[in-house]
Amino acid sequence: MSSFVTLSSGQRMPVIGLGTWKSAPGQVKQAVLAALDCGYRHIDCAAAYSNEQEVGEALSIRVGSGKALRRDEVFITSKLWNTKHDQADVEEACRSSLAHLGLSYLDLYLIHWPMAFQRGKELMPRREDGSVCYSDTHYRETWAAMESLVDKGLVKAIGLSNFNARQTDDIISMARHAPVVNQVECHPYLSQADLLSHCRSVAVCVTAYSPLGSGDRPWASPDEPSLLQDPRLGAIAQRYQKTSAQVILRWHVQRGVVCIPKSVTPSRIQQNLQVFDFSLSEDDMKQIESFNCNERFIVPTVERDGKRVWRDAE
Ligand code: A2P
């Protein structure tokens, strides 16, 4: 089993990358250093995680001329935030991520979500009642500005995140530079089988975010199921002498999905890369697939009194 996938752009993308969403300031630099030192060659970032500068500090220690790794040995992704969808804002947003990360180009730049928010500096623009300030900018306009970034050499490839099949097709139908990736929430409780087969049919690689079920999501509640604690996974893991996390990650890569487990714990970071020395039987793959219950954990907003509000404003 290869530890890379080849994207429609011809780029080789490592199937396991380090996720950095929720990695706190003061922790993410050490996490990135630990990851690069134990063999990770793929780091997933985003402007909205508000920690790209610290990720950049780690990259500047290990990557670049005269350092342990050449720039072309690591695959770095970042994402355009929802307040920057206006065509006039896209290049500046990309350059800002590049400056924070200390890079001259990104391997991949994604539209973080299909919907746009009101322009401005505030990450989560909201009204006094907590409701989200959306903007009418359509993602198709944003895509045209993303394509210019490829033309200018600021990014090697562009892609999508949180797009459904119809939205993905919509982009493909107008694209000069095809989207190479769609990054979506995906784990055994949300297997995304239909989206996966659709994306495969149009040469879009799927990357799973929250591949372990995102137990540290800010709005986690004790009533929601915990994927990593699922005894059915524990039983499978025991048979392979692996951890539940490793079994889940192996399931992802065996079904051709790239994944970006987040951890700030060096031993877990290392453990999450050790998924290439065993393989799950067809029966176990099917059993894990059967855990799907369309449980979407990453829903940052909810409907309240007919308004869409941030969950932290509930
Ligand atoms: P931590 O960062 O404290 O090590 P996801 O990638 O699905 O968002 O999951 C991230 C959560 O899973 C974090 O709470 C992270 O904890 C935890 N985690 C990451 N890898 C492992 C592992 N191998 N075993 C147990 N928990 C893990």
py3Dmol code that shows the C-alpha trace and the ligand (Angstrom):
import py3Dmol

protein = """\
ATOM      1  CA  MET A   1       0.000   0.000   0.000  1.00  0.00           C
ATOM      2  CA  SER A   2       1.525   3.301  -1.079  1.00  0.00           C
ATOM      3  CA  SER A   3       1.776   6.085   1.420  1.00  0.00           C
ATOM      4  CA  PHE A   4       1.013   8.602  -1.353  1.00  0.00           C
ATOM      5  CA  VAL A   5      -1.874   9.311  -3.697  1.00  0.00           C
ATOM      6  CA  THR A   6      -1.361  10.942  -7.072  1.00  0.00           C
ATOM      7  CA  LEU A   7      -3.649  13.925  -7.596  1.00  0.00           C
ATOM      8  CA  SER A   8      -5.121  14.872 -10.979  1.00  0.00           C
ATOM      9  CA  SER A   9      -2.457  17.604 -11.101  1.00  0.00           C
ATOM     10  CA  GLY A  10       0.222  14.897 -11.010  1.00  0.00           C
ATOM     11  CA  GLN A  11       1.331  15.894  -7.492  1.00  0.00           C
ATOM     12  CA  ARG A  12       2.048  13.156  -4.964  1.00  0.00           C
ATOM     13  CA  MET A  13       0.187  13.768  -1.712  1.00  0.00           C
ATOM     14  CA  PRO A  14       1.048  11.771   1.435  1.00  0.00           C
ATOM     15  CA  VAL A  15      -2.054   9.874   2.591  1.00  0.00           C
ATOM     16  CA  ILE A  16      -1.462  10.804   6.231  1.00  0.00           C
ATOM     17  CA  GLY A  17      -0.946  14.419   7.173  1.00  0.00           C
ATOM     18  CA  LEU A  18      -0.911  16.276  10.464  1.00  0.00           C
ATOM     19  CA  GLY A  19      -4.127  18.179  11.192  1.00  0.00           C
ATOM     20  CA  THR A  20      -3.704  21.524  12.977  1.00  0.00           C
ATOM     21  CA  TRP A  21      -7.313  22.599  13.645  1.00  0.00           C
ATOM     22  CA  LYS A  22      -7.758  23.037  17.428  1.00  0.00           C
ATOM     23  CA  SER A  23      -4.009  22.782  18.054  1.00  0.00           C
ATOM     24  CA  ALA A  24      -3.531  25.532  20.583  1.00  0.00           C
ATOM     25  CA  PRO A  25      -0.916  28.252  20.387  1.00  0.00           C
ATOM     26  CA  GLY A  26       2.064  27.113  22.393  1.00  0.00           C
ATOM     27  CA  GLN A  27       1.420  23.514  21.301  1.00  0.00           C
ATOM     28  CA  VAL A  28       1.255  23.474  17.531  1.00  0.00           C
ATOM     29  CA  LYS A  29       4.911  24.311  16.877  1.00  0.00           C
ATOM     30  CA  GLN A  30       6.074  21.306  18.906  1.00  0.00           C
ATOM     31  CA  ALA A  31       3.432  19.160  17.215  1.00  0.00           C
ATOM     32  CA  VAL A  32       4.656  20.085  13.728  1.00  0.00           C
ATOM     33  CA  LEU A  33       8.285  19.515  14.737  1.00  0.00           C
ATOM     34  CA  ALA A  34       7.389  16.120  16.239  1.00  0.00           C
ATOM     35  CA  ALA A  35       5.500  15.212  13.065  1.00  0.00           C
ATOM     36  CA  LEU A  36       8.281  16.200  10.665  1.00  0.00           C
ATOM     37  CA  ASP A  37      10.848  14.420  12.836  1.00  0.00           C
ATOM     38  CA  CYS A  38       8.956  11.124  12.818  1.00  0.00           C
ATOM     39  CA  GLY A  39       8.333  11.129   9.074  1.00  0.00           C
ATOM     40  CA  TYR A  40       5.223  13.205   8.297  1.00  0.00           C
ATOM     41  CA  ARG A  41       5.572  15.045   4.993  1.00  0.00           C
ATOM     42  CA  HIS A  42       2.107  16.605   4.887  1.00  0.00           C
ATOM     43  CA  ILE A  43       0.761  19.363   7.128  1.00  0.00           C
ATOM     44  CA  ASP A  44      -2.804  20.632   6.849  1.00  0.00           C
ATOM     45  CA  CYS A  45      -3.318  24.280   7.813  1.00  0.00           C
ATOM     46  CA  ALA A  46      -5.886  27.049   7.465  1.00  0.00           C
ATOM     47  CA  ALA A  47      -6.013  30.764   8.096  1.00  0.00           C
ATOM     48  CA  ALA A  48      -9.105  30.206  10.261  1.00  0.00           C
ATOM     49  CA  TYR A  49      -7.162  28.041  12.714  1.00  0.00           C
ATOM     50  CA  SER A  50      -5.342  31.224  13.816  1.00  0.00           C
ATOM     51  CA  ASN A  51      -2.088  29.337  14.320  1.00  0.00           C
ATOM     52  CA  GLU A  52      -0.358  29.470  10.925  1.00  0.00           C
ATOM     53  CA  GLN A  53       2.385  31.725  12.238  1.00  0.00           C
ATOM     54  CA  GLU A  54       3.367  29.113  14.806  1.00  0.00           C
ATOM     55  CA  VAL A  55       3.195  26.342  12.203  1.00  0.00           C
ATOM     56  CA  GLY A  56       5.508  28.558  10.131  1.00  0.00           C
ATOM     57  CA  GLU A  57       7.991  28.788  13.009  1.00  0.00           C
ATOM     58  CA  ALA A  58       8.283  25.000  13.023  1.00  0.00           C
ATOM     59  CA  LEU A  59       8.569  24.810   9.231  1.00  0.00           C
ATOM     60  CA  SER A  60      11.348  27.415   9.250  1.00  0.00           C
ATOM     61  CA  ILE A  61      13.372  25.195  11.595  1.00  0.00           C
ATOM     62  CA  ARG A  62      13.123  22.017   9.498  1.00  0.00           C
ATOM     63  CA  VAL A  63      12.296  22.998   5.901  1.00  0.00           C
ATOM     64  CA  GLY A  64      14.276  24.967   3.338  1.00  0.00           C
ATOM     65  CA  SER A  65      17.769  25.219   1.997  1.00  0.00           C
ATOM     66  CA  GLY A  66      20.376  23.985   4.438  1.00  0.00           C
ATOM     67  CA  LYS A  67      17.652  22.433   6.682  1.00  0.00           C
ATOM     68  CA  ALA A  68      16.702  18.784   7.302  1.00  0.00           C
ATOM     69  CA  LEU A  69      14.054  18.789   4.546  1.00  0.00           C
ATOM     70  CA  ARG A  70      13.837  20.422   1.137  1.00  0.00           C
ATOM     71  CA  ARG A  71      10.704  22.459   0.486  1.00  0.00           C
ATOM     72  CA  ASP A  72       9.639  20.034  -2.239  1.00  0.00           C
ATOM     73  CA  GLU A  73       9.733  17.144   0.242  1.00  0.00           C
ATOM     74  CA  VAL A  74       6.766  18.456   2.231  1.00  0.00           C
ATOM     75  CA  PHE A  75       3.167  18.944   1.146  1.00  0.00           C
ATOM     76  CA  ILE A  76       1.554  22.010   2.711  1.00  0.00           C
ATOM     77  CA  THR A  77      -2.153  22.808   2.431  1.00  0.00           C
ATOM     78  CA  SER A  78      -3.912  25.968   3.544  1.00  0.00           C
ATOM     79  CA  LYS A  79      -7.463  27.265   3.131  1.00  0.00           C
ATOM     80  CA  LEU A  80      -9.210  30.465   2.139  1.00  0.00           C
ATOM     81  CA  TRP A  81     -11.532  31.641   4.912  1.00  0.00           C
ATOM     82  CA  ASN A  82     -15.200  32.525   4.359  1.00  0.00           C
ATOM     83  CA  THR A  83     -14.665  36.270   4.869  1.00  0.00           C
ATOM     84  CA  LYS A  84     -12.199  36.322   1.954  1.00  0.00           C
ATOM     85  CA  HIS A  85     -14.351  34.952  -0.876  1.00  0.00           C
ATOM     86  CA  ASP A  86     -14.672  38.278  -2.671  1.00  0.00           C
ATOM     87  CA  GLN A  87     -12.416  38.231  -5.758  1.00  0.00           C
ATOM     88  CA  ALA A  88     -10.642  41.349  -4.474  1.00  0.00           C
ATOM     89  CA  ASP A  89      -9.603  39.541  -1.263  1.00  0.00           C
ATOM     90  CA  VAL A  90      -8.430  36.116  -2.444  1.00  0.00           C
ATOM     91  CA  GLU A  91      -4.824  36.882  -3.410  1.00  0.00           C
ATOM     92  CA  GLU A  92      -4.178  38.937  -0.287  1.00  0.00           C
ATOM     93  CA  ALA A  93      -5.573  36.134   1.886  1.00  0.00           C
ATOM     94  CA  CYS A  94      -3.324  33.610   0.174  1.00  0.00           C
ATOM     95  CA  ARG A  95      -0.286  35.867   0.537  1.00  0.00           C
ATOM     96  CA  SER A  96      -1.110  36.320   4.207  1.00  0.00           C
ATOM     97  CA  SER A  97      -1.113  32.541   4.784  1.00  0.00           C
ATOM     98  CA  LEU A  98       2.153  32.267   2.832  1.00  0.00           C
ATOM     99  CA  ALA A  99       3.732  35.001   4.963  1.00  0.00           C
ATOM    100  CA  HIS A 100       2.572  33.374   8.202  1.00  0.00           C
ATOM    101  CA  LEU A 101       3.807  29.962   7.102  1.00  0.00           C
ATOM    102  CA  GLY A 102       7.059  31.455   5.783  1.00  0.00           C
ATOM    103  CA  LEU A 103       6.596  29.863   2.358  1.00  0.00           C
ATOM    104  CA  SER A 104       6.830  31.097  -1.223  1.00  0.00           C
ATOM    105  CA  TYR A 105       4.145  28.680  -2.455  1.00  0.00           C
ATOM    106  CA  LEU A 106       1.501  26.281  -1.164  1.00  0.00           C
ATOM    107  CA  ASP A 107       1.108  22.782  -2.532  1.00  0.00           C
ATOM    108  CA  LEU A 108      -2.648  23.063  -2.192  1.00  0.00           C
ATOM    109  CA  TYR A 109      -5.080  25.886  -1.405  1.00  0.00           C
ATOM    110  CA  LEU A 110      -8.711  25.072  -0.663  1.00  0.00           C
ATOM    111  CA  ILE A 111     -11.914  27.090  -0.434  1.00  0.00           C
ATOM    112  CA  HIS A 112     -12.612  26.270   3.216  1.00  0.00           C
ATOM    113  CA  TRP A 113     -16.454  26.312   2.940  1.00  0.00           C
ATOM    114  CA  PRO A 114     -18.789  26.902  -0.003  1.00  0.00           C
ATOM    115  CA  MET A 115     -20.549  29.805   1.720  1.00  0.00           C
ATOM    116  CA  ALA A 116     -19.199  33.324   2.051  1.00  0.00           C
ATOM    117  CA  PHE A 117     -19.353  35.608   5.077  1.00  0.00           C
ATOM    118  CA  GLN A 118     -19.368  39.374   5.160  1.00  0.00           C
ATOM    119  CA  ARG A 119     -15.935  40.762   4.195  1.00  0.00           C
ATOM    120  CA  GLY A 120     -13.696  42.099   6.906  1.00  0.00           C
ATOM    121  CA  LYS A 121     -11.181  41.272   9.576  1.00  0.00           C
ATOM    122  CA  GLU A 122     -13.545  39.492  11.959  1.00  0.00           C
ATOM    123  CA  LEU A 123     -13.300  35.706  11.542  1.00  0.00           C
ATOM    124  CA  MET A 124     -16.916  34.967  12.540  1.00  0.00           C
ATOM    125  CA  PRO A 125     -18.940  38.081  11.679  1.00  0.00           C
ATOM    126  CA  ARG A 126     -22.182  38.070  13.624  1.00  0.00           C
ATOM    127  CA  ARG A 127     -25.026  40.364  14.503  1.00  0.00           C
ATOM    128  CA  GLU A 128     -25.901  41.270  18.081  1.00  0.00           C
ATOM    129  CA  ASP A 129     -28.341  38.362  18.277  1.00  0.00           C
ATOM    130  CA  GLY A 130     -25.539  35.966  17.375  1.00  0.00           C
ATOM    131  CA  SER A 131     -26.732  35.327  13.821  1.00  0.00           C
ATOM    132  CA  VAL A 132     -24.124  34.793  11.104  1.00  0.00           C
ATOM    133  CA  CYS A 133     -23.503  37.616   8.571  1.00  0.00           C
ATOM    134  CA  TYR A 134     -23.427  35.842   5.201  1.00  0.00           C
ATOM    135  CA  SER A 135     -22.514  37.477   1.894  1.00  0.00           C
ATOM    136  CA  ASP A 136     -23.896  36.798  -1.595  1.00  0.00           C
ATOM    137  CA  THR A 137     -20.517  36.117  -3.201  1.00  0.00           C
ATOM    138  CA  HIS A 138     -20.882  32.841  -5.086  1.00  0.00           C
ATOM    139  CA  TYR A 139     -18.152  30.225  -4.818  1.00  0.00           C
ATOM    140  CA  ARG A 140     -17.879  30.206  -8.626  1.00  0.00           C
ATOM    141  CA  GLU A 141     -16.552  33.777  -8.542  1.00  0.00           C
ATOM    142  CA  THR A 142     -14.158  32.778  -5.776  1.00  0.00           C
ATOM    143  CA  TRP A 143     -12.949  29.841  -7.849  1.00  0.00           C
ATOM    144  CA  ALA A 144     -11.933  32.112 -10.729  1.00  0.00           C
ATOM    145  CA  ALA A 145      -9.774  34.103  -8.288  1.00  0.00           C
ATOM    146  CA  MET A 146      -8.316  30.865  -6.900  1.00  0.00           C
ATOM    147  CA  GLU A 147      -7.307  29.892 -10.452  1.00  0.00           C
ATOM    148  CA  SER A 148      -5.299  33.105 -10.783  1.00  0.00           C
ATOM    149  CA  LEU A 149      -3.213  31.971  -7.812  1.00  0.00           C
ATOM    150  CA  VAL A 150      -2.163  28.892  -9.786  1.00  0.00           C
ATOM    151  CA  ASP A 151      -1.355  31.070 -12.805  1.00  0.00           C
ATOM    152  CA  LYS A 152       0.829  33.293 -10.600  1.00  0.00           C
ATOM    153  CA  GLY A 153       2.684  30.337  -9.064  1.00  0.00           C
ATOM    154  CA  LEU A 154       1.523  31.120  -5.519  1.00  0.00           C
ATOM    155  CA  VAL A 155      -0.082  27.669  -5.229  1.00  0.00           C
ATOM    156  CA  LYS A 156       0.578  24.412  -7.083  1.00  0.00           C
ATOM    157  CA  ALA A 157      -3.043  23.271  -7.016  1.00  0.00           C
ATOM    158  CA  ILE A 158      -6.445  24.312  -5.756  1.00  0.00           C
ATOM    159  CA  GLY A 159      -9.368  22.451  -4.297  1.00  0.00           C
ATOM    160  CA  LEU A 160     -12.502  22.458  -2.197  1.00  0.00           C
ATOM    161  CA  SER A 161     -13.547  21.765   1.340  1.00  0.00           C
ATOM    162  CA  ASN A 162     -17.031  21.005   2.658  1.00  0.00           C
ATOM    163  CA  PHE A 163     -18.489  20.946  -0.876  1.00  0.00           C
ATOM    164  CA  ASN A 164     -21.247  18.476  -1.691  1.00  0.00           C
ATOM    165  CA  ALA A 165     -21.406  16.525  -4.977  1.00  0.00           C
ATOM    166  CA  ARG A 166     -23.553  19.107  -6.764  1.00  0.00           C
ATOM    167  CA  GLN A 167     -21.289  21.985  -5.727  1.00  0.00           C
ATOM    168  CA  THR A 168     -18.212  19.998  -6.744  1.00  0.00           C
ATOM    169  CA  ASP A 169     -19.716  19.393 -10.194  1.00  0.00           C
ATOM    170  CA  ASP A 170     -20.624  23.044 -10.439  1.00  0.00           C
ATOM    171  CA  ILE A 171     -16.970  24.006  -9.984  1.00  0.00           C
ATOM    172  CA  ILE A 172     -15.761  21.310 -12.393  1.00  0.00           C
ATOM    173  CA  SER A 173     -18.150  22.562 -15.090  1.00  0.00           C
ATOM    174  CA  MET A 174     -16.560  26.015 -15.080  1.00  0.00           C
ATOM    175  CA  ALA A 175     -12.982  25.253 -14.037  1.00  0.00           C
ATOM    176  CA  ARG A 176      -9.857  26.137 -16.018  1.00  0.00           C
ATOM    177  CA  HIS A 177      -7.854  24.499 -13.234  1.00  0.00           C
ATOM    178  CA  ALA A 178      -9.795  21.486 -11.952  1.00  0.00           C
ATOM    179  CA  PRO A 179     -10.200  21.013  -8.193  1.00  0.00           C
ATOM    180  CA  VAL A 180      -7.811  18.243  -7.138  1.00  0.00           C
ATOM    181  CA  VAL A 181      -9.198  17.622  -3.640  1.00  0.00           C
ATOM    182  CA  ASN A 182     -12.420  17.927  -1.672  1.00  0.00           C
ATOM    183  CA  GLN A 183     -11.707  17.902   2.065  1.00  0.00           C
ATOM    184  CA  VAL A 184     -14.739  16.877   4.107  1.00  0.00           C
ATOM    185  CA  GLU A 185     -15.636  15.456   7.489  1.00  0.00           C
ATOM    186  CA  CYS A 186     -15.286  11.693   7.226  1.00  0.00           C
ATOM    187  CA  HIS A 187     -14.925   8.874   9.752  1.00  0.00           C
ATOM    188  CA  PRO A 188     -16.630   5.525  10.438  1.00  0.00           C
ATOM    189  CA  TYR A 189     -19.782   7.274  11.780  1.00  0.00           C
ATOM    190  CA  LEU A 190     -19.928   9.459   8.630  1.00  0.00           C
ATOM    191  CA  SER A 191     -18.473   7.270   5.906  1.00  0.00           C
ATOM    192  CA  GLN A 192     -19.440   9.582   3.007  1.00  0.00           C
ATOM    193  CA  ALA A 193     -19.739   6.583   0.668  1.00  0.00           C
ATOM    194  CA  ASP A 194     -21.816   8.415  -1.971  1.00  0.00           C
ATOM    195  CA  LEU A 195     -19.673  11.551  -2.006  1.00  0.00           C
ATOM    196  CA  LEU A 196     -16.560   9.388  -2.154  1.00  0.00           C
ATOM    197  CA  SER A 197     -17.693   7.443  -5.179  1.00  0.00           C
ATOM    198  CA  HIS A 198     -18.853  10.623  -6.884  1.00  0.00           C
ATOM    199  CA  CYS A 199     -15.549  12.396  -6.245  1.00  0.00           C
ATOM    200  CA  ARG A 200     -13.669   9.345  -7.477  1.00  0.00           C
ATOM    201  CA  SER A 201     -15.667   9.394 -10.725  1.00  0.00           C
ATOM    202  CA  VAL A 202     -14.617  13.000 -11.398  1.00  0.00           C
ATOM    203  CA  ALA A 203     -10.951  12.569 -10.351  1.00  0.00           C
ATOM    204  CA  VAL A 204     -11.270  14.569  -7.137  1.00  0.00           C
ATOM    205  CA  CYS A 205      -9.354  13.074  -4.211  1.00  0.00           C
ATOM    206  CA  VAL A 206     -11.192  13.095  -0.887  1.00  0.00           C
ATOM    207  CA  THR A 207      -9.344  14.123   2.263  1.00  0.00           C
ATOM    208  CA  ALA A 208     -10.984  13.262   5.587  1.00  0.00           C
ATOM    209  CA  TYR A 209     -10.916  15.894   8.277  1.00  0.00           C
ATOM    210  CA  SER A 210     -11.812  14.868  11.816  1.00  0.00           C
ATOM    211  CA  PRO A 211     -10.835  11.337  10.715  1.00  0.00           C
ATOM    212  CA  LEU A 212     -10.889  10.147  14.348  1.00  0.00           C
ATOM    213  CA  GLY A 213     -14.256  11.727  15.148  1.00  0.00           C
ATOM    214  CA  SER A 214     -12.863  14.987  16.517  1.00  0.00           C
ATOM    215  CA  GLY A 215     -13.400  14.264  20.213  1.00  0.00           C
ATOM    216  CA  ASP A 216     -11.921  17.674  21.078  1.00  0.00           C
ATOM    217  CA  ARG A 217     -14.378  19.714  18.966  1.00  0.00           C
ATOM    218  CA  PRO A 218     -15.321  22.821  20.964  1.00  0.00           C
ATOM    219  CA  TRP A 219     -19.028  21.942  21.176  1.00  0.00           C
ATOM    220  CA  ALA A 220     -18.605  18.243  22.058  1.00  0.00           C
ATOM    221  CA  SER A 221     -21.290  17.084  24.450  1.00  0.00           C
ATOM    222  CA  PRO A 222     -21.209  13.962  26.635  1.00  0.00           C
ATOM    223  CA  ASP A 223     -24.467  12.712  25.020  1.00  0.00           C
ATOM    224  CA  GLU A 224     -22.811  12.401  21.611  1.00  0.00           C
ATOM    225  CA  PRO A 225     -21.140   9.097  20.718  1.00  0.00           C
ATOM    226  CA  SER A 226     -17.355   8.863  21.028  1.00  0.00           C
ATOM    227  CA  LEU A 227     -15.811   7.105  18.055  1.00  0.00           C
ATOM    228  CA  LEU A 228     -12.448   6.373  19.675  1.00  0.00           C
ATOM    229  CA  GLN A 229     -14.238   4.728  22.634  1.00  0.00           C
ATOM    230  CA  ASP A 230     -16.446   2.512  20.455  1.00  0.00           C
ATOM    231  CA  PRO A 231     -15.977  -1.030  21.861  1.00  0.00           C
ATOM    232  CA  ARG A 232     -16.541  -2.552  18.398  1.00  0.00           C
ATOM    233  CA  LEU A 233     -13.438  -0.736  17.167  1.00  0.00           C
ATOM    234  CA  GLY A 234     -11.588  -1.686  20.323  1.00  0.00           C
ATOM    235  CA  ALA A 235     -12.283  -5.354  19.608  1.00  0.00           C
ATOM    236  CA  ILE A 236     -10.968  -5.099  16.049  1.00  0.00           C
ATOM    237  CA  ALA A 237      -7.912  -3.187  17.241  1.00  0.00           C
ATOM    238  CA  GLN A 238      -7.125  -5.857  19.791  1.00  0.00           C
ATOM    239  CA  ARG A 239      -7.063  -8.549  17.103  1.00  0.00           C
ATOM    240  CA  TYR A 240      -4.505  -6.580  15.067  1.00  0.00           C
ATOM    241  CA  GLN A 241      -2.559  -5.499  18.170  1.00  0.00           C
ATOM    242  CA  LYS A 242      -3.098  -1.895  17.122  1.00  0.00           C
ATOM    243  CA  THR A 243      -4.957   1.010  18.716  1.00  0.00           C
ATOM    244  CA  SER A 244      -8.480   2.057  17.723  1.00  0.00           C
ATOM    245  CA  ALA A 245      -7.002   5.220  16.191  1.00  0.00           C
ATOM    246  CA  GLN A 246      -4.661   3.161  13.992  1.00  0.00           C
ATOM    247  CA  VAL A 247      -7.507   0.897  12.863  1.00  0.00           C
ATOM    248  CA  ILE A 248      -9.613   3.921  11.890  1.00  0.00           C
ATOM    249  CA  LEU A 249      -6.741   5.537   9.999  1.00  0.00           C
ATOM    250  CA  ARG A 250      -5.938   2.264   8.225  1.00  0.00           C
ATOM    251  CA  TRP A 251      -9.627   1.991   7.210  1.00  0.00           C
ATOM    252  CA  HIS A 252      -9.407   5.479   5.681  1.00  0.00           C
ATOM    253  CA  VAL A 253      -6.256   4.827   3.676  1.00  0.00           C
ATOM    254  CA  GLN A 254      -7.390   1.390   2.562  1.00  0.00           C
ATOM    255  CA  ARG A 255     -10.528   2.953   1.038  1.00  0.00           C
ATOM    256  CA  GLY A 256      -8.346   5.516  -0.753  1.00  0.00           C
ATOM    257  CA  VAL A 257      -9.062   8.468   1.527  1.00  0.00           C
ATOM    258  CA  VAL A 258      -6.281  10.834   2.607  1.00  0.00           C
ATOM    259  CA  CYS A 259      -6.540  11.736   6.292  1.00  0.00           C
ATOM    260  CA  ILE A 260      -5.217  14.433   8.550  1.00  0.00           C
ATOM    261  CA  PRO A 261      -5.487  13.294  12.191  1.00  0.00           C
ATOM    262  CA  LYS A 262      -4.923  16.149  14.620  1.00  0.00           C
ATOM    263  CA  SER A 263      -2.776  15.593  17.653  1.00  0.00           C
ATOM    264  CA  VAL A 264      -0.463  17.668  19.814  1.00  0.00           C
ATOM    265  CA  THR A 265       0.802  14.588  21.668  1.00  0.00           C
ATOM    266  CA  PRO A 266       4.125  13.315  20.259  1.00  0.00           C
ATOM    267  CA  SER A 267       3.415   9.639  21.024  1.00  0.00           C
ATOM    268  CA  ARG A 268       0.028   9.830  19.250  1.00  0.00           C
ATOM    269  CA  ILE A 269       1.487  11.792  16.339  1.00  0.00           C
ATOM    270  CA  GLN A 270       3.966   8.967  15.866  1.00  0.00           C
ATOM    271  CA  GLN A 271       1.350   6.258  16.390  1.00  0.00           C
ATOM    272  CA  ASN A 272      -0.953   7.788  13.773  1.00  0.00           C
ATOM    273  CA  LEU A 273       1.688   7.351  11.068  1.00  0.00           C
ATOM    274  CA  GLN A 274       2.244   3.683  11.895  1.00  0.00           C
ATOM    275  CA  VAL A 275      -0.546   2.325   9.741  1.00  0.00           C
ATOM    276  CA  PHE A 276       1.453   0.879   6.850  1.00  0.00           C
ATOM    277  CA  ASP A 277       2.626  -2.318   8.540  1.00  0.00           C
ATOM    278  CA  PHE A 278      -0.745  -4.087   8.652  1.00  0.00           C
ATOM    279  CA  SER A 279      -3.880  -4.351   6.578  1.00  0.00           C
ATOM    280  CA  LEU A 280      -7.521  -4.838   7.518  1.00  0.00           C
ATOM    281  CA  SER A 281      -9.350  -7.863   6.114  1.00  0.00           C
ATOM    282  CA  GLU A 282     -12.229  -7.293   3.716  1.00  0.00           C
ATOM    283  CA  ASP A 283     -14.664  -8.378   6.461  1.00  0.00           C
ATOM    284  CA  ASP A 284     -13.261  -5.875   8.938  1.00  0.00           C
ATOM    285  CA  MET A 285     -13.358  -3.113   6.307  1.00  0.00           C
ATOM    286  CA  LYS A 286     -17.037  -3.938   5.730  1.00  0.00           C
ATOM    287  CA  GLN A 287     -17.789  -4.081   9.426  1.00  0.00           C
ATOM    288  CA  ILE A 288     -16.280  -0.636  10.024  1.00  0.00           C
ATOM    289  CA  GLU A 289     -18.175   0.684   6.983  1.00  0.00           C
ATOM    290  CA  SER A 290     -21.365  -0.600   8.644  1.00  0.00           C
ATOM    291  CA  PHE A 291     -20.819   1.744  11.642  1.00  0.00           C
ATOM    292  CA  ASN A 292     -21.967   4.613   9.408  1.00  0.00           C
ATOM    293  CA  CYS A 293     -24.914   6.464  10.958  1.00  0.00           C
ATOM    294  CA  ASN A 294     -24.470   9.800   9.129  1.00  0.00           C
ATOM    295  CA  GLU A 295     -23.334  11.365  12.410  1.00  0.00           C
ATOM    296  CA  ARG A 296     -21.943  14.774  11.468  1.00  0.00           C
ATOM    297  CA  PHE A 297     -19.914  16.207  14.353  1.00  0.00           C
ATOM    298  CA  ILE A 298     -18.671  19.375  12.680  1.00  0.00           C
ATOM    299  CA  VAL A 299     -21.733  21.592  12.589  1.00  0.00           C
ATOM    300  CA  PRO A 300     -20.506  24.942  13.916  1.00  0.00           C
ATOM    301  CA  THR A 301     -23.853  26.721  13.531  1.00  0.00           C
ATOM    302  CA  VAL A 302     -27.454  25.862  14.445  1.00  0.00           C
ATOM    303  CA  GLU A 303     -30.906  27.207  13.618  1.00  0.00           C
ATOM    304  CA  ARG A 304     -32.459  29.226  16.486  1.00  0.00           C
ATOM    305  CA  ASP A 305     -35.711  31.194  16.234  1.00  0.00           C
ATOM    306  CA  GLY A 306     -35.454  30.972  12.452  1.00  0.00           C
ATOM    307  CA  LYS A 307     -31.895  32.371  12.475  1.00  0.00           C
ATOM    308  CA  ARG A 308     -28.578  30.662  11.848  1.00  0.00           C
ATOM    309  CA  VAL A 309     -26.361  31.289  14.891  1.00  0.00           C
ATOM    310  CA  TRP A 310     -22.937  30.140  16.041  1.00  0.00           C
ATOM    311  CA  ARG A 311     -23.101  27.240  18.449  1.00  0.00           C
ATOM    312  CA  ASP A 312     -21.088  29.133  21.026  1.00  0.00           C
ATOM    313  CA  ALA A 313     -23.897  31.709  21.018  1.00  0.00           C
ATOM    314  CA  GLU A 314     -26.553  29.103  21.866  1.00  0.00           C
TER     315      GLU A 314
END
"""
ligand_1 = """\
27
A2P
P -4.487 15.264 21.318
O -4.360 16.355 20.298
O -4.661 15.794 22.698
O -3.387 14.248 21.212
P -9.528 14.432 14.885
O -8.247 14.322 14.105
O -10.585 13.482 14.438
O -10.027 15.866 14.940
O -9.233 14.014 16.390
C -8.429 14.813 17.237
C -8.586 14.332 18.659
O -8.143 12.975 18.753
C -7.735 15.119 19.629
O -8.448 15.213 20.845
C -6.487 14.280 19.792
O -5.886 14.477 21.058
C -7.067 12.881 19.691
N -6.121 11.879 19.158
C -5.312 12.007 18.082
N -4.626 10.869 17.852
C -4.998 10.004 18.827
C -4.631 8.669 19.157
N -3.745 7.995 18.431
N -5.216 8.098 20.250
C -6.133 8.767 20.994
N -6.524 10.028 20.715
C -5.953 10.653 19.655
"""
view = py3Dmol.view(width=600, height=400)
view.addModel(protein, "pdb")
view.setStyle({"model": 0}, {"cartoon": {"style": "trace"}})
view.addModel(ligand_1, "xyz")
view.setStyle({"model": 1}, {"stick": {}})
view.zoomTo()
view.show()
